[in-house]
């Protein structure tokens, strides 16, 4: 398992450090970096998955086999009272 943290999204809540302290380290303001690189040892993956799911700003992503982050669906602007639907060219 490989992961990345987008430090521009991180708000320093610190949940990832609580769940996986061997993987994430926080600076003096609470913003995290990867303590031991982007590869997560099998014995630490459960905590990292909890961190990935609990991060309130989705700053942690699991990388694919080629080391790329997942594609996020694009949505078109939504008019008031309308449901958001993925754009026709999502992931194009
Ligand atoms: S849980 Fe998310 S927002 Fe909080 S410190 Fe970790 S990466 Fe940053």
Backbone and ligand atoms as CSV (ligand in chain L), in Angstrom:
chain,resi,resn,atom,element,x,y,z
A,1,UNK,N,N,0.848,-1.181,0.000
A,1,UNK,CA,C,0.000,0.000,0.000
A,1,UNK,C,C,0.886,1.233,0.000
A,2,UNK,N,N,0.557,2.161,-0.939
A,2,UNK,CA,C,1.275,3.432,-0.980
A,2,UNK,C,C,0.272,4.567,-0.814
A,3,UNK,N,N,0.682,5.614,-0.128
A,3,UNK,CA,C,-0.229,6.729,0.147
A,3,UNK,C,C,0.472,8.054,-0.129
A,4,UNK,N,N,-0.321,9.099,-0.178
A,4,UNK,CA,C,0.193,10.461,-0.284
A,4,UNK,C,C,-0.678,11.360,0.584
A,5,UNK,N,N,-0.090,12.438,1.049
A,5,UNK,CA,C,-0.834,13.441,1.803
A,5,UNK,C,C,-0.728,14.767,1.056
A,6,UNK,N,N,-1.872,15.364,0.791
A,6,UNK,CA,C,-1.898,16.687,0.179
A,6,UNK,C,C,-1.864,17.721,1.301
A,7,UNK,N,N,-0.688,18.275,1.522
A,7,UNK,CA,C,-0.527,19.218,2.642
A,7,UNK,C,C,-1.272,20.530,2.401
A,8,UNK,N,N,-1.671,20.782,1.165
A,8,UNK,CA,C,-2.460,21.992,0.920
A,8,UNK,C,C,-3.894,21.816,1.407
A,9,UNK,N,N,-4.334,20.569,1.575
A,9,UNK,CA,C,-5.682,20.292,2.096
A,9,UNK,C,C,-5.681,20.087,3.604
A,10,UNK,N,N,-4.588,19.568,4.151
A,10,UNK,CA,C,-4.524,19.214,5.570
A,10,UNK,C,C,-4.858,20.431,6.438
A,11,UNK,N,N,-5.762,20.196,7.387
A,11,UNK,CA,C,-6.143,21.260,8.321
A,11,UNK,C,C,-5.584,21.022,9.710
A,12,UNK,N,N,-4.752,20.007,9.854
A,12,UNK,CA,C,-4.077,19.773,11.125
A,12,UNK,C,C,-4.959,19.236,12.233
A,13,UNK,N,N,-6.002,18.488,11.871
A,13,UNK,CA,C,-6.870,17.914,12.900
A,13,UNK,C,C,-6.146,16.837,13.704
A,14,UNK,N,N,-5.185,16.174,13.096
A,14,UNK,CA,C,-4.359,15.211,13.813
A,14,UNK,C,C,-4.932,13.814,13.943
A,15,UNK,N,N,-6.071,13.535,13.325
A,15,UNK,CA,C,-6.651,12.202,13.440
A,15,UNK,C,C,-5.733,11.136,12.860
A,16,UNK,N,N,-5.052,11.451,11.792
A,16,UNK,CA,C,-4.170,10.459,11.165
A,16,UNK,C,C,-3.030,10.088,12.100
A,17,UNK,N,N,-2.516,11.036,12.837
A,17,UNK,CA,C,-1.420,10.756,13.769
A,17,UNK,C,C,-1.918,9.870,14.910
A,18,UNK,N,N,-3.161,10.064,15.317
A,18,UNK,CA,C,-3.744,9.222,16.370
A,18,UNK,C,C,-3.889,7.782,15.860
A,19,UNK,N,N,-4.387,7.621,14.642
A,19,UNK,CA,C,-4.637,6.282,14.096
A,19,UNK,C,C,-3.354,5.568,13.675
A,20,UNK,N,N,-2.393,6.286,13.163
A,20,UNK,CA,C,-1.191,5.639,12.612
A,20,UNK,C,C,0.052,6.498,12.914
A,21,UNK,N,N,0.453,6.546,14.174
A,21,UNK,CA,C,1.577,7.421,14.541
A,21,UNK,C,C,2.907,6.997,13.934
A,22,UNK,N,N,3.007,5.743,13.525
A,22,UNK,CA,C,4.249,5.283,12.891
A,22,UNK,C,C,4.355,5.749,11.441
A,23,UNK,N,N,3.222,6.195,10.878
A,23,UNK,CA,C,3.184,6.569,9.460
A,23,UNK,C,C,3.147,8.083,9.276
A,24,UNK,N,N,2.414,8.773,10.160
A,24,UNK,CA,C,2.236,10.219,10.010
A,24,UNK,C,C,2.937,10.948,11.156
A,25,UNK,N,N,3.530,12.077,10.827
A,25,UNK,CA,C,4.085,12.916,11.885
A,25,UNK,C,C,3.587,14.341,11.675
A,26,UNK,N,N,3.346,15.019,12.776
A,26,UNK,CA,C,2.802,16.372,12.708
A,26,UNK,C,C,3.889,17.382,13.062
A,27,UNK,N,N,3.855,18.522,12.376
A,27,UNK,CA,C,4.784,19.588,12.732
A,27,UNK,C,C,4.204,20.396,13.897
A,28,UNK,N,N,4.848,21.466,14.285
A,28,UNK,CA,C,4.407,22.203,15.472
A,28,UNK,C,C,3.035,22.858,15.313
A,29,UNK,N,N,2.552,22.963,14.043
A,29,UNK,CA,C,1.215,23.520,13.815
A,29,UNK,C,C,0.172,22.419,13.604
A,30,UNK,N,N,0.597,21.175,13.610
A,30,UNK,CA,C,-0.314,20.048,13.440
A,30,UNK,C,C,-0.427,19.538,12.017
A,31,UNK,N,N,0.254,20.171,11.069
A,31,UNK,CA,C,0.198,19.711,9.678
A,31,UNK,C,C,1.105,18.507,9.515
A,32,UNK,N,N,0.613,17.522,8.768
A,32,UNK,CA,C,1.308,16.234,8.749
A,32,UNK,C,C,2.200,16.058,7.536
A,33,UNK,N,N,3.114,15.146,7.697
A,33,UNK,CA,C,3.906,14.613,6.597
A,33,UNK,C,C,4.053,13.125,6.855
A,34,UNK,N,N,4.548,12.425,5.859
A,34,UNK,CA,C,4.733,10.990,5.992
A,34,UNK,C,C,6.050,10.739,6.706
A,35,UNK,N,N,5.965,10.057,7.847
A,35,UNK,CA,C,7.134,9.879,8.700
A,35,UNK,C,C,8.149,8.917,8.098
A,36,UNK,N,N,7.665,7.965,7.322
A,36,UNK,CA,C,8.581,6.929,6.826
A,36,UNK,C,C,8.375,6.656,5.341
A,37,UNK,N,N,8.083,7.704,4.573
A,37,UNK,CA,C,7.902,7.515,3.142
A,37,UNK,C,C,6.478,7.110,2.792
A,38,UNK,N,N,6.252,6.879,1.494
A,38,UNK,CA,C,4.880,6.642,1.046
A,38,UNK,C,C,4.456,5.184,1.067
A,39,UNK,N,N,5.357,4.272,1.351
A,39,UNK,CA,C,5.009,2.858,1.393
A,39,UNK,C,C,4.665,2.456,2.825
A,40,UNK,N,N,3.475,1.870,2.978
A,40,UNK,CA,C,2.981,1.498,4.305
A,40,UNK,C,C,3.207,0.001,4.520
A,41,UNK,N,N,3.873,-0.338,5.588
A,41,UNK,CA,C,4.113,-1.740,5.906
A,41,UNK,C,C,2.786,-2.436,6.206
A,42,UNK,N,N,2.679,-3.714,5.885
A,42,UNK,CA,C,1.407,-4.434,6.096
A,42,UNK,C,C,0.878,-4.308,7.521
A,43,UNK,N,N,1.729,-4.323,8.499
A,43,UNK,CA,C,1.255,-4.266,9.891
A,43,UNK,C,C,0.711,-2.890,10.274
A,44,UNK,N,N,0.910,-1.874,9.434
A,44,UNK,CA,C,0.409,-0.527,9.733
A,44,UNK,C,C,-0.782,-0.127,8.859
A,45,UNK,N,N,-1.187,-1.024,7.967
A,45,UNK,CA,C,-2.206,-0.637,6.991
A,45,UNK,C,C,-3.594,-0.425,7.611
A,46,UNK,N,N,-3.922,-1.155,8.658
A,46,UNK,CA,C,-5.235,-0.974,9.274
A,46,UNK,C,C,-5.375,0.446,9.830
A,47,UNK,N,N,-4.362,0.903,10.556
A,47,UNK,CA,C,-4.401,2.259,11.101
A,47,UNK,C,C,-4.410,3.311,10.010
A,48,UNK,N,N,-3.654,3.068,8.949
A,48,UNK,CA,C,-3.611,4.036,7.848
A,48,UNK,C,C,-4.957,4.090,7.138
A,49,UNK,N,N,-5.606,2.940,6.969
A,49,UNK,CA,C,-6.935,2.956,6.328
A,49,UNK,C,C,-7.938,3.717,7.198
A,50,UNK,N,N,-7.862,3.565,8.490
A,50,UNK,CA,C,-8.743,4.342,9.382
A,50,UNK,C,C,-8.458,5.831,9.227
A,51,UNK,N,N,-7.181,6.196,9.153
A,51,UNK,CA,C,-6.824,7.600,8.967
A,51,UNK,C,C,-7.353,8.121,7.639
A,52,UNK,N,N,-7.217,7.293,6.600
A,52,UNK,CA,C,-7.670,7.682,5.270
A,52,UNK,C,C,-9.180,7.951,5.288
A,53,UNK,N,N,-9.926,7.094,5.981
A,53,UNK,CA,C,-11.382,7.250,6.030
A,53,UNK,C,C,-11.802,8.383,6.961
A,54,UNK,N,N,-11.041,8.625,8.010
A,54,UNK,CA,C,-11.446,9.621,9.013
A,54,UNK,C,C,-10.963,11.032,8.713
A,55,UNK,N,N,-9.992,11.191,7.828
A,55,UNK,CA,C,-9.485,12.543,7.551
A,55,UNK,C,C,-10.648,13.425,7.074
A,56,UNK,N,N,-10.972,14.461,7.813
A,56,UNK,CA,C,-12.165,15.252,7.469
A,56,UNK,C,C,-12.047,16.030,6.171
A,57,UNK,N,N,-10.845,16.215,5.660
A,57,UNK,CA,C,-10.698,16.986,4.419
A,57,UNK,C,C,-10.174,16.124,3.263
A,58,UNK,N,N,-10.123,14.802,3.481
A,58,UNK,CA,C,-9.688,13.851,2.445
A,58,UNK,C,C,-8.307,14.214,1.896
A,59,UNK,N,N,-7.413,14.548,2.805
A,59,UNK,CA,C,-6.058,14.926,2.386
A,59,UNK,C,C,-5.164,13.717,2.150
A,60,UNK,N,N,-5.610,12.551,2.607
A,60,UNK,CA,C,-4.810,11.328,2.457
A,60,UNK,C,C,-5.426,10.502,1.339
A,61,UNK,N,N,-4.615,10.053,0.412
A,61,UNK,CA,C,-5.115,9.203,-0.669
A,61,UNK,C,C,-4.221,7.983,-0.798
A,62,UNK,N,N,-4.852,6.881,-1.234
A,62,UNK,CA,C,-4.084,5.686,-1.549
A,62,UNK,C,C,-3.682,5.763,-3.007
A,63,UNK,N,N,-2.418,5.499,-3.286
A,63,UNK,CA,C,-1.907,5.556,-4.653
A,63,UNK,C,C,-2.126,4.210,-5.328
A,64,UNK,N,N,-2.282,4.237,-6.654
A,64,UNK,CA,C,-2.464,2.983,-7.377
A,64,UNK,C,C,-1.104,2.332,-7.634
A,65,UNK,N,N,-1.096,1.241,-8.371
A,65,UNK,CA,C,0.125,0.470,-8.585
A,65,UNK,C,C,1.206,1.282,-9.292
A,66,UNK,N,N,0.792,2.287,-10.056
A,66,UNK,CA,C,1.758,3.146,-10.760
A,66,UNK,C,C,2.132,4.378,-9.934
A,67,UNK,N,N,1.642,4.462,-8.712
A,67,UNK,CA,C,1.964,5.595,-7.849
A,67,UNK,C,C,1.135,6.830,-8.120
A,68,UNK,N,N,0.005,6.652,-8.808
A,68,UNK,CA,C,-0.864,7.800,-9.122
A,68,UNK,C,C,-1.995,7.888,-8.110
A,69,UNK,N,N,-2.428,9.096,-7.779
A,69,UNK,CA,C,-3.597,9.242,-6.900
A,69,UNK,C,C,-4.856,8.866,-7.652
A,70,UNK,N,N,-5.935,8.530,-6.925
A,70,UNK,CA,C,-7.186,8.184,-7.595
A,70,UNK,C,C,-7.769,9.398,-8.294
A,71,UNK,N,N,-8.490,9.136,-9.366
A,71,UNK,CA,C,-9.176,10.232,-10.051
A,71,UNK,C,C,-10.429,10.568,-9.285
A,72,UNK,N,N,-10.687,11.830,-9.156
A,72,UNK,CA,C,-11.897,12.263,-8.467
A,72,UNK,C,C,-12.929,12.632,-9.519
A,73,UNK,N,N,-14.195,12.241,-9.294
A,73,UNK,CA,C,-15.222,12.586,-10.279
A,73,UNK,C,C,-15.421,14.083,-10.348
A,74,UNK,N,N,-15.560,14.565,-11.558
A,74,UNK,CA,C,-15.873,15.980,-11.740
A,74,UNK,C,C,-17.376,16.134,-11.783
A,75,UNK,N,N,-17.860,17.205,-11.249
A,75,UNK,CA,C,-19.293,17.485,-11.343
A,75,UNK,C,C,-19.473,18.831,-11.996
A,76,UNK,N,N,-20.563,18.929,-12.701
A,76,UNK,CA,C,-20.865,20.224,-13.324
A,76,UNK,C,C,-21.529,21.109,-12.278
A,77,UNK,N,N,-21.517,22.422,-12.464
A,77,UNK,CA,C,-22.184,23.303,-11.515
A,77,UNK,C,C,-23.651,22.922,-11.388
A,78,UNK,N,N,-24.197,23.048,-10.187
A,78,UNK,CA,C,-25.573,22.643,-9.921
A,78,UNK,C,C,-26.426,23.876,-9.663
A,79,UNK,N,N,-27.532,23.940,-10.366
A,79,UNK,CA,C,-28.482,25.035,-10.150
A,79,UNK,C,C,-29.244,24.774,-8.859
A,80,UNK,N,N,-29.722,25.805,-8.265
A,80,UNK,CA,C,-30.479,25.687,-7.029
A,80,UNK,C,C,-31.636,24.695,-7.186
A,81,UNK,N,N,-31.756,23.748,-6.228
A,81,UNK,CA,C,-32.843,22.784,-6.239
A,81,UNK,C,C,-32.594,21.573,-7.108
A,82,UNK,N,N,-31.439,21.500,-7.787
A,82,UNK,CA,C,-31.128,20.396,-8.680
A,82,UNK,C,C,-30.139,19.461,-8.001
A,83,UNK,N,N,-30.222,18.165,-8.272
A,83,UNK,CA,C,-29.255,17.208,-7.725
A,83,UNK,C,C,-27.973,17.244,-8.523
A,84,UNK,N,N,-26.834,17.065,-7.829
A,84,UNK,CA,C,-25.538,17.012,-8.511
A,84,UNK,C,C,-25.414,15.691,-9.254
A,85,UNK,N,N,-25.026,15.727,-10.495
A,85,UNK,CA,C,-24.770,14.530,-11.298
A,85,UNK,C,C,-23.368,14.651,-11.854
A,86,UNK,N,N,-22.656,13.540,-12.002
A,86,UNK,CA,C,-21.335,13.613,-12.612
A,86,UNK,C,C,-21.426,14.185,-14.024
A,87,UNK,N,N,-20.462,14.974,-14.404
A,87,UNK,CA,C,-20.431,15.521,-15.748
A,87,UNK,C,C,-20.228,14.386,-16.739
A,88,UNK,N,N,-20.708,14.582,-17.960
A,88,UNK,CA,C,-20.608,13.538,-18.975
A,88,UNK,C,C,-19.171,13.177,-19.266
A,89,UNK,N,N,-18.263,14.130,-19.117
A,89,UNK,CA,C,-16.862,13.862,-19.431
A,89,UNK,C,C,-16.054,13.532,-18.185
A,90,UNK,N,N,-16.715,13.102,-17.088
A,90,UNK,CA,C,-15.984,12.779,-15.857
A,90,UNK,C,C,-14.924,11.743,-16.152
A,91,UNK,N,N,-13.743,11.971,-15.648
A,91,UNK,CA,C,-12.589,11.088,-15.813
A,91,UNK,C,C,-12.182,10.923,-17.269
A,92,UNK,N,N,-12.587,11.845,-18.137
A,92,UNK,CA,C,-12.196,11.751,-19.536
A,92,UNK,C,C,-10.764,12.171,-19.708
L,1,LIG,S1,S,-6.401,13.710,9.515
L,1,LIG,FE1,FE,-6.229,14.846,7.562
L,1,LIG,S2,S,-6.500,16.992,8.128
L,1,LIG,FE2,FE,-6.027,15.860,9.987
L,1,LIG,S3,S,-3.820,16.058,10.262
L,1,LIG,FE3,FE,-4.219,14.143,9.146
L,1,LIG,S4,S,-4.092,14.689,6.956
L,1,LIG,FE4,FE,-4.312,16.582,8.126
